[in-house]
């Protein structure tokens, strides 16, 4: 009687419905993390223009704004966590690292400068 085992905040309720929400108390990861000279870990919500600018690429898409959307457009569907093939596009190889039911969260980008 009179006890409780936890507190539910408004943020908890919204995140349950909408997905993770970042605020001033959350630590954020960089959108592009360099793993080695030719490999990067990229946030799926990163705008294509920012990726192009940061890595000196020339990706273009009329249908999508983010790199995750770009890959989904190439694949033709949203991949599942069990179905994450490597996608080759020009001199780039994309490997999906993390996916949820609605979008690509993280992907590994390898640039082949030899091509």
FIKOLZA-1660 file (N, C-alpha, C; in steps of 0.1 Angstrom, whole numbers, plus 5000, padded with zeros to 4 digits):
% residues 115
   i   px   py   pz ch aa at
   1 5008 4988 5000  A  X  N
   1 5000 5000 5000  A  X CA
   1 5009 5012 5000  A  X  C
   2 5006 5021 4991  A  X  N
   2 5013 5034 4991  A  X CA
   2 5026 5034 4985  A  X  C
   3 5031 5023 4980  A  X  N
   3 5044 5022 4973  A  X CA
   3 5043 5023 4958  A  X  C
   4 5055 5026 4952  A  X  N
   4 5055 5026 4938  A  X CA
   4 5068 5020 4933  A  X  C
   5 5068 5015 4921  A  X  N
   5 5080 5009 4916  A  X CA
   5 5087 5016 4905  A  X  C
   6 5082 5028 4901  A  X  N
   6 5088 5036 4890  A  X CA
   6 5080 5048 4887  A  X  C
   7 5086 5056 4879  A  X  N
   7 5079 5069 4875  A  X CA
   7 5079 5069 4860  A  X  C
   8 5068 5072 4854  A  X  N
   8 5066 5074 4840  A  X CA
   8 5065 5089 4837  A  X  C
   9 5074 5094 4828  A  X  N
   9 5074 5108 4825  A  X CA
   9 5067 5110 4811  A  X  C
  10 5063 5122 4808  A  X  N
  10 5057 5125 4795  A  X CA
  10 5067 5121 4784  A  X  C
  11 5080 5123 4786  A  X  N
  11 5090 5119 4776  A  X CA
  11 5090 5104 4774  A  X  C
  12 5088 5096 4784  A  X  N
  12 5087 5082 4783  A  X CA
  12 5075 5078 4774  A  X  C
  13 5064 5084 4777  A  X  N
  13 5052 5081 4769  A  X CA
  13 5053 5085 4754  A  X  C
  14 5059 5097 4752  A  X  N
  14 5061 5102 4738  A  X CA
  14 5071 5093 4731  A  X  C
  15 5082 5089 4737  A  X  N
  15 5092 5080 4731  A  X CA
  15 5086 5066 4728  A  X  C
  16 5077 5062 4736  A  X  N
  16 5070 5049 4734  A  X CA
  16 5062 5049 4721  A  X  C
  17 5056 5060 4718  A  X  N
  17 5048 5062 4706  A  X CA
  17 5056 5066 4694  A  X  C
  18 5065 5076 4695  A  X  N
  18 5072 5083 4684  A  X CA
  18 5086 5077 4682  A  X  C
  19 5092 5071 4691  A  X  N
  19 5106 5067 4690  A  X CA
  19 5114 5076 4699  A  X  C
  20 5127 5073 4699  A  X  N
  20 5136 5080 4707  A  X CA
  20 5136 5095 4704  A  X  C
  21 5136 5104 4715  A  X  N
  21 5136 5118 4713  A  X CA
  21 5149 5123 4721  A  X  C
  22 5157 5131 4715  A  X  N
  22 5168 5137 4721  A  X CA
  22 5165 5150 4727  A  X  C
  23 5170 5152 4739  A  X  N
  23 5169 5166 4745  A  X CA
  23 5182 5170 4750  A  X  C
  24 5183 5181 4758  A  X  N
  24 5196 5187 4762  A  X CA
  24 5203 5178 4772  A  X  C
  25 5197 5168 4778  A  X  N
  25 5203 5159 4787  A  X CA
  25 5209 5146 4781  A  X  C
  26 5205 5144 4769  A  X  N
  26 5210 5132 4762  A  X CA
  26 5223 5135 4755  A  X  C
  27 5233 5125 4756  A  X  N
  27 5245 5127 4749  A  X CA
  27 5243 5122 4734  A  X  C
  28 5248 5130 4725  A  X  N
  28 5245 5126 4711  A  X CA
  28 5258 5121 4705  A  X  C
  29 5256 5111 4696  A  X  N
  29 5268 5106 4688  A  X CA
  29 5270 5114 4676  A  X  C
  30 5282 5115 4671  A  X  N
  30 5284 5122 4658  A  X CA
  30 5276 5116 4647  A  X  C
  31 5272 5124 4637  A  X  N
  31 5265 5118 4625  A  X CA
  31 5274 5110 4616  A  X  C
  32 5287 5114 4616  A  X  N
  32 5297 5106 4608  A  X CA
  32 5309 5104 4617  A  X  C
  33 5312 5091 4619  A  X  N
  33 5323 5087 4627  A  X CA
  33 5333 5079 4618  A  X  C
  34 5345 5084 4617  A  X  N
  34 5355 5078 4609  A  X CA
  34 5361 5066 4616  A  X  C
  35 5360 5054 4610  A  X  N
  35 5365 5042 4615  A  X CA
  35 5379 5039 4611  A  X  C
  36 5382 5042 4598  A  X  N
  36 5396 5041 4593  A  X CA
  36 5396 5050 4581  A  X  C
  37 5407 5049 4573  A  X  N
  37 5409 5059 4562  A  X CA
  37 5398 5059 4551  A  X  C
  38 5391 5048 4549  A  X  N
  38 5381 5047 4539  A  X CA
  38 5367 5042 4544  A  X  C
  39 5365 5041 4557  A  X  N
  39 5353 5035 4563  A  X CA
  39 5347 5045 4574  A  X  C
  40 5334 5047 4573  A  X  N
  40 5327 5056 4582  A  X CA
  40 5315 5049 4587  A  X  C
  41 5311 5053 4600  A  X  N
  41 5298 5049 4605  A  X CA
  41 5289 5061 4604  A  X  C
  42 5278 5060 4597  A  X  N
  42 5269 5071 4594  A  X CA
  42 5255 5069 4600  A  X  C
  43 5250 5080 4605  A  X  N
  43 5236 5080 4610  A  X CA
  43 5227 5080 4598  A  X  C
  44 5217 5072 4598  A  X  N
  44 5208 5070 4587  A  X CA
  44 5199 5083 4585  A  X  C
  45 5198 5091 4595  A  X  N
  45 5190 5104 4593  A  X CA
  45 5198 5115 4588  A  X  C
  46 5211 5113 4585  A  X  N
  46 5220 5123 4580  A  X CA
  46 5215 5128 4566  A  X  C
  47 5213 5141 4563  A  X  N
  47 5210 5145 4550  A  X CA
  47 5221 5142 4540  A  X  C
  48 5216 5138 4528  A  X  N
  48 5226 5134 4517  A  X CA
  48 5235 5146 4514  A  X  C
  49 5230 5158 4514  A  X  N
  49 5239 5170 4512  A  X CA
  49 5250 5171 4522  A  X  C
  50 5247 5168 4534  A  X  N
  50 5258 5169 4545  A  X CA
  50 5268 5158 4543  A  X  C
  51 5264 5146 4539  A  X  N
  51 5273 5135 4537  A  X CA
  51 5282 5138 4525  A  X  C
  52 5276 5144 4514  A  X  N
  52 5283 5148 4502  A  X CA
  52 5294 5158 4506  A  X  C
  53 5290 5168 4513  A  X  N
  53 5299 5179 4517  A  X CA
  53 5311 5174 4526  A  X  C
  54 5307 5165 4536  A  X  N
  54 5317 5160 4545  A  X CA
  54 5327 5151 4539  A  X  C
  55 5323 5142 4530  A  X  N
  55 5331 5132 4524  A  X CA
  55 5335 5134 4509  A  X  C
  56 5331 5146 4504  A  X  N
  56 5334 5150 4490  A  X CA
  56 5328 5140 4480  A  X  C
  57 5315 5137 4482  A  X  N
  57 5308 5127 4474  A  X CA
  57 5298 5135 4465  A  X  C
  58 5292 5128 4456  A  X  N
  58 5282 5135 4447  A  X CA
  58 5269 5127 4446  A  X  C
  59 5264 5121 4457  A  X  N
  59 5252 5114 4457  A  X CA
  59 5240 5123 4454  A  X  C
  60 5231 5119 4446  A  X  N
  60 5219 5127 4443  A  X CA
  60 5207 5118 4444  A  X  C
  61 5196 5124 4449  A  X  N
  61 5183 5116 4449  A  X CA
  61 5172 5126 4449  A  X  C
  62 5162 5124 4440  A  X  N
  62 5151 5133 4439  A  X CA
  62 5140 5128 4449  A  X  C
  63 5140 5116 4453  A  X  N
  63 5130 5111 4461  A  X CA
  63 5132 5111 4476  A  X  C
  64 5145 5112 4481  A  X  N
  64 5148 5111 4495  A  X CA
  64 5158 5123 4499  A  X  C
  65 5157 5126 4512  A  X  N
  65 5166 5136 4517  A  X CA
  65 5177 5130 4525  A  X  C
  66 5175 5119 4531  A  X  N
  66 5185 5113 4541  A  X CA
  66 5193 5101 4534  A  X  C
  67 5204 5098 4540  A  X  N
  67 5212 5087 4534  A  X CA
  67 5205 5073 4537  A  X  C
  68 5198 5072 4548  A  X  N
  68 5190 5060 4550  A  X CA
  68 5179 5059 4540  A  X  C
  69 5172 5070 4537  A  X  N
  69 5161 5069 4527  A  X CA
  69 5167 5066 4513  A  X  C
  70 5179 5071 4510  A  X  N
  70 5186 5068 4498  A  X CA
  70 5188 5053 4496  A  X  C
  71 5193 5047 4507  A  X  N
  71 5195 5032 4506  A  X CA
  71 5182 5024 4505  A  X  C
  72 5172 5029 4512  A  X  N
  72 5159 5022 4511  A  X CA
  72 5154 5023 4497  A  X  C
  73 5156 5035 4491  A  X  N
  73 5151 5037 4477  A  X CA
  73 5159 5027 4467  A  X  C
  74 5171 5025 4470  A  X  N
  74 5179 5016 4461  A  X CA
  74 5174 5002 4463  A  X  C
  75 5172 4998 4476  A  X  N
  75 5168 4984 4479  A  X CA
  75 5153 4982 4475  A  X  C
  76 5145 4992 4475  A  X  N
  76 5131 4990 4471  A  X CA
  76 5122 4987 4483  A  X  C
  77 5127 4986 4495  A  X  N
  77 5119 4983 4507  A  X CA
  77 5128 4986 4519  A  X  C
  78 5121 4987 4531  A  X  N
  78 5128 4989 4543  A  X CA
  78 5134 4975 4547  A  X  C
  79 5147 4974 4550  A  X  N
  79 5153 4961 4553  A  X CA
  79 5149 4957 4568  A  X  C
  80 5149 4944 4570  A  X  N
  80 5147 4939 4584  A  X CA
  80 5160 4937 4591  A  X  C
  81 5160 4936 4604  A  X  N
  81 5173 4934 4611  A  X CA
  81 5180 4921 4607  A  X  C
  82 5172 4911 4601  A  X  N
  82 5178 4898 4597  A  X CA
  82 5182 4899 4582  A  X  C
  83 5178 4909 4575  A  X  N
  83 5181 4911 4561  A  X CA
  83 5189 4924 4558  A  X  C
  84 5202 4924 4561  A  X  N
  84 5209 4936 4559  A  X CA
  84 5221 4934 4550  A  X  C
  85 5219 4933 4537  A  X  N
  85 5229 4930 4527  A  X CA
  85 5238 4942 4525  A  X  C
  86 5250 4940 4520  A  X  N
  86 5258 4951 4516  A  X CA
  86 5253 4956 4502  A  X  C
  87 5252 4969 4501  A  X  N
  87 5247 4976 4489  A  X CA
  87 5259 4983 4482  A  X  C
  88 5261 4979 4470  A  X  N
  88 5272 4986 4462  A  X CA
  88 5266 4996 4453  A  X  C
  89 5271 5009 4454  A  X  N
  89 5267 5020 4446  A  X CA
  89 5279 5028 4441  A  X  C
  90 5282 5027 4428  A  X  N
  90 5294 5033 4422  A  X CA
  90 5306 5028 4430  A  X  C
  91 5314 5037 4436  A  X  N
  91 5326 5033 4443  A  X CA
  91 5323 5032 4458  A  X  C
  92 5311 5031 4462  A  X  N
  92 5307 5031 4476  A  X CA
  92 5301 5017 4480  A  X  C
  93 5303 5012 4492  A  X  N
  93 5297 5001 4497  A  X CA
  93 5290 5004 4510  A  X  C
  94 5277 5002 4511  A  X  N
  94 5269 5005 4523  A  X CA
  94 5266 4992 4530  A  X  C
  95 5268 4991 4542  A  X  N
  95 5264 4979 4550  A  X CA
  95 5256 4984 4562  A  X  C
  96 5243 4980 4562  A  X  N
  96 5234 4984 4572  A  X CA
  96 5238 4978 4585  A  X  C
  97 5240 4986 4595  A  X  N
  97 5244 4982 4609  A  X CA
  97 5232 4981 4618  A  X  C
  98 5223 4990 4617  A  X  N
  98 5212 4990 4627  A  X CA
  98 5199 4995 4620  A  X  C
  99 5188 4988 4622  A  X  N
  99 5176 4992 4615  A  X CA
  99 5164 4990 4625  A  X  C
 100 5154 4999 4624  A  X  N
 100 5142 4996 4632  A  X CA
 100 5131 4994 4622  A  X  C
 101 5119 4992 4626  A  X  N
 101 5108 4989 4617  A  X CA
 101 5105 5000 4607  A  X  C
 102 5109 5012 4609  A  X  N
 102 5106 5023 4600  A  X CA
 102 5117 5029 4592  A  X  C
 103 5130 5027 4597  A  X  N
 103 5141 5034 4590  A  X CA
 103 5154 5027 4593  A  X  C
 104 5164 5031 4586  A  X  N
 104 5178 5027 4588  A  X CA
 104 5184 5036 4598  A  X  C
 105 5189 5031 4609  A  X  N
 105 5194 5039 4620  A  X CA
 105 5209 5043 4617  A  X  C
 106 5217 5032 4614  A  X  N
 106 5231 5034 4612  A  X CA
 106 5236 5025 4601  A  X  C
 107 5245 5030 4593  A  X  N
 107 5251 5022 4583  A  X CA
 107 5266 5025 4582  A  X  C
 108 5273 5015 4577  A  X  N
 108 5288 5016 4575  A  X CA
 108 5290 5019 4560  A  X  C
 109 5298 5029 4558  A  X  N
 109 5301 5033 4544  A  X CA
 109 5316 5031 4541  A  X  C
 110 5319 5024 4531  A  X  N
 110 5333 5021 4527  A  X CA
 110 5334 5028 4513  A  X  C
 111 5345 5035 4512  A  X  N
 111 5348 5042 4499  A  X CA
 111 5360 5035 4492  A  X  C
 112 5358 5031 4480  A  X  N
 112 5368 5024 4472  A  X CA
 112 5374 5035 4463  A  X  C
 113 5386 5040 4467  A  X  N
 113 5392 5051 4459  A  X CA
 113 5399 5046 4446  A  X  C
 114 5400 5032 4445  A  X  N
 114 5406 5026 4433  A  X CA
 114 5397 5026 4421  A  X  C
 115 5384 5027 4422  A  X  N
 115 5375 5026 4411  A  X CA
 115 5375 5039 4404  A  X  C
% end
